[in-house]
């Protein structure tokens, strides 16, 4: 099996959400992945219950906003690194990393106070991914 070596932070794409590139922190200590969402609104589009979601895809930039629709996959309780429990919506998207892609689950939460807009937990990582915790951006920036 060919292994993809990544750093503790990498550029990734979430094409199902229209996000061509976003910096992700790789966090094997987190079970679930989390996407920054500053706006989450329940909507019904063509008979499908879902969410209209607004994200700030770039760190330290709240002037750039990206909105998209995603069906609700689930709602679940998540405990953050500070021990606080929060009920979050769960959506799915393809994750593109180094030309490979696979589906992942993303919980939605406001990550304004966090350094990264996307946290990739261990359940989102493919078995062929090897993490070098002392390296960053080994795969470069997506086109």
Steps between C-alpha positions, in 0.01 A plus 500: 500500500636843403525732799438876493718689746343817639595759760308612807333764281417475130298670228194292400189540286134430580352497148146399602485822701659717232815555707797470265761543772507536874773450759436198720656408831551125523398391850517129580391583855161609366256232391279721285587769250374855543435771241470865597146628440399851602150462351281189517137522392244220459356507147311273264628485141313294236338291774826433685546618858841649542708793606608826342851534635733800498872452550805722507740269312816702566664544837482848651263614221134562584448721193500195268180300536400181322144362521377155397216253556556159657253231606497419872658160556473494877509699823731387776658608823870587472738572785762760408860510625390713795249237614194700391214303340321645201227356278612539138360436157690246291538528122707306249739601225770350286845589633770548236856451616795454265271410209319228695148546630267326739183591694526643851263619769527858624344652809416870481611744767625856531880484490561877489720476808696207358804525276364263233161509328510122453607232740542148358442236764622142483180355349550723193851377433548229241698190597767590244579835671815526712540814712835667563423717805811715451413596138250737339346536154689209346243475220502867398192708421214356288453660158 
